[in-house]
Amino acid sequence: MHDMVEPLREARDGYLISLNIGTPSQVIQVYLDTGSDLTWVPCGNLSFVCMDCDDYRNDKLNATFSPSYSSSTLRDTCSSRFCTDVHSSDNPYDPCVIAGCSLSTILKGTCVWPCPSFAYTYGAGGIVAGILTRDTIRVHSANPNVIREIPNFAFGCVGSTYHEPIGLAGFGRGSLSLPSQLGFLQKGFSHCFLAFKYANNPNISSPLVIGDVAIAPKGELQFTPMMSSPIYPNYYYIGLEGITVGSAGVTTAPNNLREFDSQGNGGLLIDSGTTYTHLPEPFYSQLLSILELAISYPRANEVEARSGFDLCYKVPCPNNTNPMNDDLPPIKLHFLNNVTLLLPHGNSFYAMGAPINSSVVKCLLFQSMDDGDGPAGVFGSFQQQNVEVVYDLENGRLGFQPMDCALAASSQGLLHKG
């Protein structure tokens, strides 16, 4: 498979990739999600239902896929490995038994009943229900004028969801994921997320690069090893050793952020589908305490109470212009293999509104990790803005380098004049 380059657009909760599906092609925008495998799209013009999604009711992103308008659409069969995977079954016979196949046809491999409807769950509590479908998708090669057709791509045609209003492109390591189906799991991919100020701006996108060119040596990339979780092998984990705030010393991270316990829990999950970075207690509270000591601006307690963020400050801004050069301390993340990432300015504190009375409220966009099984922390997309992130799957490592992603996008022809 040749290299791919797809444009990513910044939306309010993540980064959107356009999927061109079906014959003739239907274009559906979905979120890039490195924390899951299934690619799914909302299906049915009038029949798609999203429960508990009121704030998305008027969202223009909600295009739906109509399988009846595509001459190349097929339902996947119950005997396919993708059907087994979407049902999270250890027994490959389960889906065909549920579909109603006789044992003799199952054993002979001659049952062609469709894959039963599935329900797919997400860590934050979202659920999608639908049918596993195959159709042609079209992707851009490294040459933007060359389009490649991929037949029989497996994805979820979803009719109803809970808390999931917009489809997802799964970029995990499982067989269902988009890079896996396209043959890139032995290579890798990279992205450079635009800053939040470009949210919903149709005139700029940034490149999602897949294949050899994504993992080619370049610039000042620093690589930290990927960790393999024994219970979640399809996810991307790295090890966090500590955090530095301003000129203070390194605050050492707990062991569970850089290693797994005997049950396979721990590690820092890197997830484009989670907006804010989450850290476990008491490490998260230690970070808050160090920041409080380092910052002399007055607290914005009323915004903290209203927003749910734990640390908000009133930052002076003469002439009511949003200050980029404030005195909020820089934050450095220290990963395994002596890798240090200085978070770009704007990746830790964010202005919660327009300046009023010569000050603007900025809040720390880190959050406390809920206790429970799974990862000890999550490295979210907000902290990945203006950073080139390279998933070098060939060598089992993750690379970082700060970068002006808008500048990089314009140099690659991804700045669109209105």
Sine and cosine of phi, psi and omega as CSV:
sin_phi,cos_phi,sin_psi,cos_psi,sin_omega,cos_omega
0.00,0.00,0.72,-0.69,0.02,-1.00
-0.98,0.20,0.29,-0.96,-0.01,-1.00
-0.87,0.49,0.43,-0.91,0.02,-1.00
-0.82,-0.57,0.56,-0.83,0.17,-0.99
-0.71,-0.70,0.88,-0.48,0.02,-1.00
-0.86,-0.51,0.65,-0.76,0.03,-1.00
-0.97,0.25,0.67,-0.74,0.08,-1.00
-0.95,-0.32,0.72,-0.69,0.07,-1.00
-0.93,-0.36,0.54,-0.84,-0.02,-1.00
-1.00,0.05,0.82,-0.57,0.11,-0.99
-0.89,-0.46,-0.01,-1.00,-0.20,-0.98
-0.94,0.34,-0.45,0.89,-0.05,-1.00
-0.87,-0.49,0.14,0.99,-0.05,-1.00
0.17,-0.98,-0.39,-0.92,-0.12,-0.99
-0.80,-0.60,0.76,-0.65,-0.18,-0.98
-0.97,-0.23,0.69,-0.73,0.14,-0.99
-0.89,-0.46,0.63,-0.78,0.02,-1.00
-1.00,-0.02,0.84,-0.54,0.08,-1.00
-0.99,-0.13,0.78,-0.62,0.07,-1.00
-0.98,-0.21,0.97,-0.25,-0.15,-0.99
-0.85,-0.52,0.62,-0.78,0.19,-0.98
1.00,-0.06,0.09,-1.00,0.01,-1.00
-0.73,-0.68,0.94,-0.33,-0.07,1.00
-0.92,0.38,0.25,-0.97,-0.13,-0.99
-0.93,0.36,0.70,-0.71,0.15,-0.99
-0.91,-0.40,0.72,-0.69,-0.07,-1.00
-0.98,-0.20,0.87,-0.50,-0.01,-1.00
-0.83,-0.56,0.80,-0.60,0.05,-1.00
-1.00,0.04,0.76,-0.64,-0.01,-1.00
-0.71,-0.70,0.36,-0.93,0.05,-1.00
-0.97,0.24,0.66,-0.75,0.20,-0.98
-0.95,0.30,0.80,-0.59,-0.03,-1.00
-0.73,-0.68,0.97,-0.25,0.04,-1.00
-0.98,0.19,-0.07,1.00,-0.05,-1.00
-0.98,-0.20,0.28,0.96,0.06,-1.00
-0.42,-0.91,0.14,-0.99,-0.07,-1.00
-0.95,-0.30,-0.66,0.75,-0.13,-0.99
-0.93,0.36,0.77,-0.64,0.24,-0.97
-1.00,-0.04,0.77,-0.63,0.02,-1.00
-0.63,-0.77,0.44,-0.90,0.05,-1.00
-0.75,-0.66,0.52,-0.86,0.12,-0.99
-0.91,0.42,0.68,-0.74,-0.05,-1.00
-0.86,-0.52,0.61,-0.79,0.07,-1.00
1.00,-0.04,0.88,-0.47,-0.07,-1.00
-0.84,0.55,-0.73,0.69,-0.09,-1.00
-0.95,-0.32,-0.30,0.95,-0.17,-0.99
-1.00,-0.02,-0.25,0.97,-0.01,-1.00
-0.91,0.41,0.77,-0.64,-0.04,-1.00
-0.82,-0.58,0.78,-0.62,0.12,-0.99
-0.89,-0.46,0.91,-0.42,-0.01,-1.00
-0.99,0.10,0.65,-0.76,0.03,-1.00
0.88,0.48,0.70,0.71,-0.01,-1.00
-0.79,-0.62,0.59,0.81,-0.13,-0.99
-0.84,0.54,-0.59,0.81,-0.07,-1.00
-0.96,0.29,-0.10,1.00,0.05,-1.00
-0.96,-0.28,0.11,0.99,-0.19,-0.98
-0.86,0.51,-0.56,0.83,-0.04,-1.00
-0.96,-0.26,0.35,0.94,-0.08,-1.00
-0.95,0.30,0.74,-0.67,-0.03,-1.00
-0.97,0.25,-0.15,0.99,-0.03,-1.00
-0.98,0.22,-0.19,0.98,-0.21,-0.98
-0.98,0.18,0.76,0.65,0.16,-0.99
-0.95,0.32,0.57,-0.82,0.00,-1.00
-0.87,-0.49,0.42,-0.91,0.02,-1.00
-1.00,-0.02,0.71,-0.70,0.03,-1.00
-0.92,-0.38,0.99,-0.15,-0.04,-1.00
-0.87,0.50,-0.47,0.88,-0.03,-1.00
-0.93,0.37,-0.31,0.95,0.02,-1.00
-1.00,-0.01,-0.02,1.00,-0.02,-1.00
-0.94,-0.35,0.81,-0.58,-0.01,-1.00
-0.98,0.22,-0.18,0.98,-0.05,-1.00
-0.96,-0.28,0.12,0.99,-0.03,-1.00
-0.97,0.23,0.69,-0.72,0.10,-0.99
-0.69,-0.72,0.55,-0.83,0.22,-0.98
-0.98,0.19,0.66,-0.75,0.04,-1.00
-0.94,0.33,0.41,-0.91,-0.02,-1.00
-1.00,0.01,0.32,-0.95,-0.06,-1.00
-0.94,0.34,-0.31,0.95,-0.06,-1.00
-1.00,-0.03,-0.02,1.00,-0.03,-1.00
-0.97,0.25,0.46,-0.89,0.01,-1.00
-0.92,0.40,-0.48,0.88,0.02,-1.00
-0.92,0.39,-0.60,0.80,0.03,-1.00
-0.90,0.44,-0.68,0.73,0.06,-1.00
-0.86,0.50,-0.68,0.74,-0.04,-1.00
-0.93,0.37,-0.68,0.73,-0.06,-1.00
-0.92,0.38,-0.40,0.92,0.07,-1.00
-1.00,-0.04,0.09,1.00,0.03,-1.00
0.77,0.64,0.65,0.76,-0.08,-1.00
-0.99,-0.15,0.69,-0.72,0.12,-0.99
-0.99,0.13,-0.25,0.97,-0.04,-1.00
-0.94,-0.33,0.93,-0.37,-0.07,-1.00
-0.91,0.42,-0.24,0.97,0.01,-1.00
-0.99,0.13,-0.33,0.94,-0.11,-0.99
-0.80,0.60,-0.80,0.60,-0.08,-1.00
-0.86,0.51,-0.61,0.80,-0.03,-1.00
-0.96,0.28,-0.51,0.86,0.11,-0.99
-0.90,0.43,-0.70,0.71,0.03,-1.00
-0.89,0.46,-0.59,0.80,-0.02,-1.00
-0.94,0.33,-0.29,0.96,0.04,-1.00
0.98,-0.22,0.28,0.96,0.03,-1.00
-0.96,0.28,0.50,-0.86,0.11,-0.99
-0.97,0.23,0.42,-0.91,-0.04,-1.00
-0.88,0.47,-0.58,0.82,-0.03,-1.00
-0.91,0.42,-0.66,0.75,0.01,-1.00
-0.94,0.34,-0.53,0.85,0.05,-1.00
-0.90,0.43,-0.72,0.69,-0.05,-1.00
-0.93,0.37,-0.54,0.84,0.02,-1.00
-0.99,0.16,-0.22,0.98,-0.04,-1.00
0.96,0.29,0.43,0.90,-0.05,-1.00
-0.96,-0.29,0.00,1.00,0.01,-1.00
-0.97,0.26,0.79,-0.62,-0.03,-1.00
-0.87,-0.49,0.37,0.93,0.07,-1.00
-0.89,0.46,0.49,-0.87,0.01,-1.00
-0.92,0.38,0.43,-0.90,0.09,-1.00
-0.87,0.49,0.76,-0.65,0.00,-1.00
-0.88,0.47,0.41,-0.91,0.08,-1.00
-0.82,0.58,0.53,-0.85,-0.05,-1.00
-0.84,-0.54,0.33,-0.95,0.24,-0.97
-0.84,-0.55,0.76,-0.65,-0.08,-1.00
-0.85,-0.53,0.79,-0.61,-0.11,-0.99
-0.93,-0.36,0.44,-0.90,0.01,-1.00
-0.87,-0.49,0.42,-0.91,-0.08,-1.00
-0.86,0.52,-0.52,0.86,-0.03,-1.00
-0.99,0.11,0.05,1.00,0.07,-1.00
0.96,-0.27,-0.08,1.00,0.01,-1.00
-0.95,0.31,0.48,-0.88,0.03,-1.00
-0.68,-0.73,0.66,-0.75,0.14,-0.99
-0.79,-0.61,0.61,-0.79,0.00,-1.00
-0.79,-0.61,0.71,-0.70,-0.03,-1.00
-0.11,-0.99,-0.34,-0.94,0.01,-1.00
-0.84,-0.54,0.57,-0.82,-0.01,-1.00
-0.99,0.16,0.83,-0.55,-0.16,-0.99
-0.83,-0.56,0.47,-0.88,0.13,-0.99
-0.85,-0.53,0.64,-0.77,0.04,-1.00
-0.32,-0.95,0.14,-0.99,0.04,-1.00
-0.98,0.17,0.73,-0.68,0.19,-0.98
-0.89,-0.46,0.42,-0.91,-0.02,-1.00
-0.86,-0.50,0.74,-0.67,-0.05,-1.00
-0.78,-0.62,0.39,-0.92,0.03,-1.00
-1.00,0.01,0.69,-0.72,0.12,-0.99
-0.99,0.15,-0.04,-1.00,0.03,-1.00
-0.87,0.50,-0.46,0.89,0.15,-0.99
-1.00,0.04,0.92,-0.39,-0.13,-0.99
-0.88,0.47,-0.27,0.96,-0.01,-1.00
-1.00,0.05,-0.09,1.00,-0.03,-1.00
-0.96,-0.28,0.86,-0.50,0.02,-1.00
-0.96,-0.27,0.71,-0.70,0.04,-1.00
-0.93,-0.37,0.65,-0.76,0.05,-1.00
-0.99,-0.15,0.77,-0.64,0.04,-1.00
-0.91,-0.42,0.96,-0.28,-0.01,-1.00
-0.98,0.22,0.36,-0.93,0.14,-0.99
0.86,0.51,0.55,0.84,0.10,-1.00
-0.95,0.32,0.75,-0.67,-0.05,-1.00
-1.00,-0.09,0.77,-0.64,-0.01,-1.00
-0.48,-0.88,0.25,-0.97,0.03,-1.00
-1.00,0.03,0.80,-0.60,0.14,-0.99
-0.99,-0.14,0.98,-0.19,-0.27,-0.96
-0.98,-0.20,0.80,-0.60,-0.01,-1.00
-0.99,-0.15,-0.40,0.92,0.00,-1.00
-0.49,-0.87,0.55,-0.83,0.00,-1.00
-0.61,-0.79,0.27,-0.96,0.17,-0.99
-0.84,-0.54,0.88,-0.47,0.04,-1.00
0.92,0.38,0.26,0.97,-0.02,-1.00
-0.75,-0.66,1.00,0.10,-0.12,-0.99
-0.98,0.19,-0.35,0.94,-0.13,-0.99
-0.80,-0.61,0.62,-0.78,-0.04,-1.00
-0.89,0.45,0.15,-0.99,-0.03,-1.00
-0.74,-0.67,0.56,-0.83,0.21,-0.98
-0.97,-0.25,0.95,-0.31,-0.06,-1.00
-0.97,0.25,0.84,-0.55,-0.02,-1.00
-0.90,-0.44,0.40,0.91,0.07,-1.00
-0.96,0.29,-0.24,-0.97,-0.09,-1.00
-0.98,-0.21,0.09,1.00,-0.01,-1.00
-0.98,0.21,0.21,-0.98,-0.09,-1.00
-0.90,0.43,-0.44,0.90,-0.02,-1.00
-0.97,0.23,-0.31,0.95,-0.17,-0.99
-0.92,0.40,0.39,-0.92,-0.02,-1.00
-0.88,0.48,-0.75,0.67,0.02,-1.00
-0.90,0.43,-0.52,0.85,0.02,-1.00
-0.93,0.38,-0.74,0.67,-0.03,-1.00
-0.91,0.41,-0.47,0.88,-0.01,-1.00
-1.00,-0.01,0.01,1.00,0.11,-0.99
1.00,0.09,0.41,0.91,-0.06,-1.00
-0.96,-0.27,0.09,1.00,-0.08,-1.00
-0.92,0.39,-0.36,0.93,0.06,-1.00
-1.00,0.03,-0.01,1.00,0.00,-1.00
-0.93,-0.38,-1.00,-0.09,0.02,-1.00
0.41,-0.91,-0.14,-0.99,0.00,-1.00
-0.42,-0.91,0.25,-0.97,0.02,-1.00
-0.57,-0.82,0.41,-0.91,0.10,-1.00
-0.57,-0.82,0.32,-0.95,0.06,-1.00
-0.70,-0.72,0.99,-0.16,-0.13,-0.99
-0.97,0.26,0.79,-0.61,0.07,-1.00
-0.90,0.44,0.44,-0.90,0.05,-1.00
-0.91,0.42,0.43,-0.90,-0.05,-1.00
-0.87,0.50,-0.38,0.93,-0.02,-1.00
-0.91,0.41,-0.26,0.96,0.03,-1.00
-1.00,-0.05,0.18,0.98,-0.02,-1.00
-0.83,0.56,0.76,-0.64,0.07,-1.00
0.89,0.46,0.33,0.94,0.09,-1.00
-1.00,0.06,0.92,-0.39,-0.08,-1.00
-0.97,0.26,-0.13,0.99,-0.13,-0.99
-1.00,-0.07,0.01,1.00,-0.01,-1.00
-0.56,-0.83,0.66,-0.75,0.10,-0.99
-0.66,-0.75,0.24,-0.97,0.02,-1.00
-0.82,-0.57,0.40,-0.92,-0.16,-0.99
-0.99,0.14,0.71,-0.70,0.28,-0.96
-0.98,-0.20,0.92,-0.39,-0.11,-0.99
-0.95,-0.30,0.74,-0.67,-0.07,-1.00
-0.77,-0.64,0.79,-0.62,0.03,-1.00
0.88,-0.48,-0.30,-0.95,-0.09,-1.00
-0.85,0.53,-0.66,0.75,-0.08,-1.00
-0.90,0.43,-0.45,0.89,-0.01,-1.00
-0.93,0.38,-0.54,0.84,-0.11,-0.99
-0.96,-0.29,0.14,0.99,0.03,-1.00
-0.92,0.40,0.61,-0.79,0.00,-1.00
-0.86,0.51,0.70,-0.72,0.03,-1.00
-0.27,-0.96,0.50,-0.87,0.16,-0.99
0.83,0.56,-0.62,-0.79,-0.09,-1.00
-0.95,-0.32,0.59,0.81,-0.01,-1.00
-0.87,0.49,0.72,-0.70,0.14,-0.99
-0.92,-0.40,0.68,-0.74,-0.08,-1.00
-0.91,-0.41,0.72,-0.69,0.11,-0.99
-0.90,-0.43,0.58,-0.81,-0.06,-1.00
-0.93,0.37,0.60,-0.80,0.18,-0.98
-0.98,0.22,0.63,-0.78,0.04,-1.00
-0.98,-0.21,0.62,-0.79,-0.01,-1.00
-0.98,-0.18,0.89,-0.46,0.03,-1.00
-0.99,0.14,0.78,-0.63,0.01,-1.00
-0.93,0.38,-0.38,0.92,-0.01,-1.00
-0.97,-0.25,-0.35,0.94,0.04,-1.00
-0.79,-0.61,0.93,0.38,-0.13,-0.99
-0.93,0.37,-0.26,0.97,-0.07,-1.00
-1.00,0.02,-0.06,1.00,-0.05,-1.00
-0.98,-0.18,0.26,-0.97,-0.03,-1.00
-0.97,-0.25,0.89,-0.46,-0.01,-1.00
-0.87,-0.49,0.59,-0.81,0.16,-0.99
-0.74,-0.67,0.19,-0.98,-0.03,-1.00
-0.95,-0.31,0.80,-0.59,0.05,-1.00
-0.99,-0.15,0.83,-0.56,-0.02,-1.00
-1.00,-0.08,-0.47,0.88,-0.02,-1.00
0.03,-1.00,0.07,-1.00,0.02,-1.00
-0.70,-0.71,0.66,-0.75,0.09,-1.00
-0.91,-0.42,0.74,-0.67,0.07,-1.00
-0.94,-0.34,0.87,-0.49,0.04,-1.00
0.82,0.57,-0.77,-0.64,-0.03,-1.00
-0.99,-0.10,0.09,1.00,0.02,-1.00
-0.95,0.32,0.23,-0.97,0.03,-1.00
-0.96,0.28,0.12,-0.99,0.00,-1.00
-0.94,0.33,0.75,-0.66,0.16,-0.99
-1.00,-0.05,0.90,-0.43,-0.10,-0.99
-0.95,0.30,0.74,-0.67,0.02,-1.00
-0.97,0.25,0.47,-0.88,0.07,-1.00
-0.91,0.41,0.38,-0.93,-0.05,-1.00
-0.83,0.56,-0.54,0.84,-0.10,-0.99
-0.95,0.32,-0.12,0.99,0.10,-0.99
-1.00,0.01,-0.07,1.00,0.02,-1.00
-0.73,-0.69,0.12,0.99,0.07,-1.00
-0.41,-0.91,0.30,-0.95,0.00,-1.00
-0.98,-0.18,0.53,-0.85,0.09,-1.00
-0.99,0.12,-0.07,-1.00,-0.09,-1.00
-0.91,0.41,-0.37,0.93,0.04,-1.00
-1.00,0.00,-0.07,1.00,0.00,-1.00
1.00,-0.02,0.17,0.99,0.03,-1.00
-1.00,0.04,0.51,-0.86,0.05,-1.00
0.82,-0.57,-0.13,-0.99,-0.01,-1.00
0.99,0.14,0.28,-0.96,0.06,-1.00
-0.97,-0.25,0.92,-0.39,0.02,-1.00
-0.98,0.19,0.77,-0.63,0.12,-0.99
-0.99,-0.14,0.85,-0.53,-0.23,-0.97
-0.60,-0.80,0.93,-0.37,0.03,-1.00
-0.95,0.33,-0.27,0.96,-0.01,-1.00
-1.00,0.06,-0.05,1.00,0.10,-1.00
-0.94,-0.35,0.79,-0.62,-0.13,-0.99
-0.96,0.29,-0.77,0.64,-0.12,-0.99
-0.96,-0.29,0.49,-0.87,0.08,-1.00
-0.95,0.31,0.72,-0.69,0.00,-1.00
-0.91,-0.42,0.73,-0.68,0.01,-1.00
-0.82,-0.57,0.52,-0.85,-0.06,-1.00
-0.98,0.22,0.41,-0.91,0.16,-0.99
-0.99,0.16,0.50,-0.87,0.01,1.00
-1.00,0.06,0.09,1.00,-0.05,-1.00
-0.87,0.49,-0.66,0.76,0.01,-1.00
-0.88,0.48,-0.71,0.71,0.01,-1.00
-0.91,0.42,-0.55,0.84,0.09,-1.00
-0.88,0.48,-0.69,0.73,0.02,-1.00
-0.87,0.49,-0.69,0.72,0.02,-1.00
-0.87,0.49,-0.69,0.72,-0.03,-1.00
-0.88,0.47,-0.67,0.74,-0.01,-1.00
-0.92,0.40,-0.64,0.77,0.04,-1.00
-0.90,0.43,-0.66,0.75,0.02,-1.00
-0.87,0.50,-0.64,0.77,0.01,-1.00
-0.93,0.38,-0.52,0.85,-0.11,-0.99
-1.00,0.05,-0.25,0.97,-0.12,-0.99
-0.92,-0.38,0.78,-0.63,-0.05,-1.00
-0.97,-0.23,-0.05,1.00,0.02,-1.00
-0.92,0.40,0.45,-0.89,0.05,-1.00
-0.94,0.35,0.58,-0.82,0.02,-1.00
-0.96,0.30,0.52,-0.85,0.09,-1.00
-0.95,-0.31,0.97,0.23,-0.13,-0.99
-0.88,0.47,-0.58,0.81,-0.05,-1.00
-0.92,0.38,-0.54,0.84,0.04,-1.00
-0.95,0.30,-0.61,0.79,0.06,-1.00
-0.86,0.52,-0.70,0.71,-0.02,-1.00
-0.91,0.42,-0.60,0.80,-0.08,-1.00
-0.99,0.16,-0.58,0.81,-0.15,-0.99
-1.00,-0.02,-0.42,0.91,-0.08,-1.00
1.00,0.05,-0.04,1.00,0.09,-1.00
-1.00,0.09,0.50,-0.86,-0.20,-0.98
-1.00,-0.03,-0.27,0.96,-0.10,-1.00
-0.61,-0.79,0.97,-0.25,0.01,-1.00
-0.80,-0.60,0.63,-0.78,-0.06,-1.00
-0.76,-0.65,0.51,-0.86,0.12,-0.99
-1.00,-0.01,0.95,-0.31,-0.08,-1.00
-0.99,-0.17,0.80,-0.59,-0.02,-1.00
-0.89,0.46,0.63,-0.77,0.11,-0.99
-0.57,-0.82,1.00,-0.06,0.02,-1.00
-0.82,0.57,0.59,-0.81,0.01,-1.00
0.91,0.42,0.25,0.97,0.02,-1.00
0.83,0.55,0.56,0.83,0.12,-0.99
-0.97,-0.23,0.69,-0.73,-0.09,-1.00
-0.91,0.42,0.88,-0.47,-0.08,-1.00
-0.98,0.18,0.80,-0.59,0.13,-0.99
-1.00,0.06,-0.51,0.86,-0.04,-1.00
-0.99,-0.13,0.92,0.39,0.05,-1.00
-1.00,0.03,0.01,-1.00,-0.02,-1.00
-0.99,-0.16,0.35,0.94,0.08,-1.00
-0.94,0.34,0.72,-0.69,-0.14,-0.99
-0.95,0.33,0.57,-0.82,0.08,-1.00
-0.94,0.35,0.44,-0.90,0.01,-1.00
-0.85,-0.52,0.76,-0.65,0.06,-1.00
-0.91,-0.41,0.69,-0.73,0.09,-1.00
-0.97,-0.26,0.74,-0.67,-0.01,-1.00
-0.93,-0.35,0.89,-0.45,-0.04,-1.00
-0.96,-0.27,0.19,-0.98,0.05,-1.00
-0.84,0.55,0.45,-0.89,-0.01,-1.00
0.96,0.26,0.48,0.88,0.06,-1.00
0.84,0.54,0.60,0.80,0.04,-1.00
-0.99,-0.11,0.82,-0.58,0.04,-1.00
-0.88,-0.48,0.82,-0.58,0.06,-1.00
-0.93,-0.38,0.92,-0.39,0.13,-0.99
-0.99,0.17,0.92,-0.40,-0.02,-1.00
-0.89,0.45,0.77,-0.64,0.05,-1.00
-0.84,0.54,0.50,-0.86,0.01,-1.00
-0.86,0.52,0.78,-0.63,-0.07,-1.00
0.97,-0.24,-0.14,0.99,0.01,-1.00
-1.00,-0.02,-0.13,0.99,0.01,-1.00
-0.92,-0.40,-0.77,0.63,0.05,-1.00
-0.95,-0.30,0.61,-0.79,-0.07,-1.00
-0.72,-0.70,0.68,-0.73,0.02,-1.00
-0.93,0.37,0.82,-0.57,-0.10,-1.00
-1.00,0.06,-0.02,1.00,0.01,-1.00
0.01,-1.00,-0.10,-0.99,0.01,-1.00
-0.96,0.28,0.46,-0.89,0.05,-1.00
-0.88,0.48,0.63,-0.78,0.05,-1.00
-0.71,-0.70,0.72,-0.69,0.04,-1.00
0.79,0.61,0.71,0.70,0.06,-1.00
0.88,0.48,0.47,0.89,0.15,-0.99
-0.53,-0.85,0.41,-0.91,0.03,-1.00
-0.76,-0.65,0.60,-0.80,0.01,-1.00
-1.00,-0.02,0.82,-0.57,0.07,-1.00
-0.88,-0.48,0.72,-0.69,-0.04,-1.00
-0.89,-0.45,0.54,-0.84,0.10,-1.00
-0.96,0.29,0.85,-0.52,-0.02,-1.00
-0.99,-0.16,0.81,0.59,0.25,-0.97
-0.89,-0.45,0.41,-0.91,0.03,-1.00
-0.66,-0.75,0.26,-0.97,0.02,-1.00
-0.98,0.18,0.67,-0.74,0.02,-1.00
-0.99,0.16,0.73,-0.68,0.09,-1.00
-0.91,0.41,0.61,-0.79,0.09,-1.00
-0.92,0.39,0.45,-0.89,0.04,-1.00
0.58,-0.82,0.02,-1.00,0.00,-1.00
-0.96,0.28,0.32,-0.95,0.02,-1.00
0.96,-0.28,-0.47,-0.88,-0.04,-1.00
-0.92,0.40,0.50,-0.86,0.06,-1.00
-0.98,0.19,-0.42,0.91,0.01,-1.00
-0.40,-0.92,0.19,-0.98,0.00,-1.00
-0.73,-0.69,0.74,-0.67,0.10,-1.00
-0.99,-0.10,0.97,-0.26,-0.17,-0.99
-1.00,0.03,0.13,-0.99,-0.12,-0.99
-0.94,0.34,-0.47,0.88,-0.01,-1.00
-0.88,0.48,-0.63,0.77,0.00,-1.00
-0.98,0.19,-0.08,1.00,0.04,-1.00
-0.99,-0.16,0.04,1.00,0.05,-1.00
-0.87,0.49,0.59,-0.81,0.05,-1.00
0.80,0.60,0.59,0.81,0.11,-0.99
-0.71,-0.70,0.79,-0.61,0.16,-0.99
-0.97,0.23,0.83,-0.56,0.00,-1.00
-0.90,-0.43,0.84,-0.54,-0.07,-1.00
-0.91,-0.41,0.88,-0.48,0.09,-1.00
-1.00,-0.04,1.00,-0.02,-0.02,-1.00
-1.00,0.04,1.00,0.07,-0.08,-1.00
-0.97,0.26,-0.42,0.91,0.02,-1.00
-0.88,0.47,-0.61,0.80,-0.05,-1.00
-0.93,-0.36,0.13,0.99,0.08,-1.00
0.89,0.46,0.71,0.70,-0.05,-1.00
-0.54,-0.84,0.32,-0.95,-0.02,-1.00
-0.84,-0.55,0.77,-0.64,-0.06,-1.00
-0.94,-0.34,0.52,-0.85,0.03,-1.00
-0.74,-0.67,0.61,-0.79,0.29,-0.96
-0.41,-0.91,0.79,-0.61,0.06,-1.00
-0.85,0.52,0.62,-0.78,-0.08,-1.00
-0.36,-0.93,0.58,-0.81,0.14,-0.99
-0.98,0.19,0.98,-0.18,-0.15,-0.99
-0.93,0.37,-0.51,0.86,0.04,-1.00
-0.92,0.38,-0.65,0.76,0.04,-1.00
-0.91,0.42,-0.68,0.73,0.03,-1.00
-0.89,0.45,-0.62,0.78,0.00,-1.00
-0.90,0.43,-0.69,0.73,-0.03,-1.00
-0.92,0.39,-0.54,0.84,0.01,-1.00
-0.95,0.33,-0.37,0.93,0.01,-1.00
-0.98,-0.19,0.23,0.97,0.08,-1.00
0.98,0.22,0.36,0.93,-0.04,-1.00
-0.98,-0.22,0.20,0.98,0.14,-0.99
-0.99,-0.12,0.90,-0.43,-0.12,-0.99
-0.98,-0.19,0.84,-0.54,0.04,-1.00
-0.94,0.33,0.75,-0.66,-0.05,-1.00
-0.93,0.37,0.00,0.00,0.00,0.00
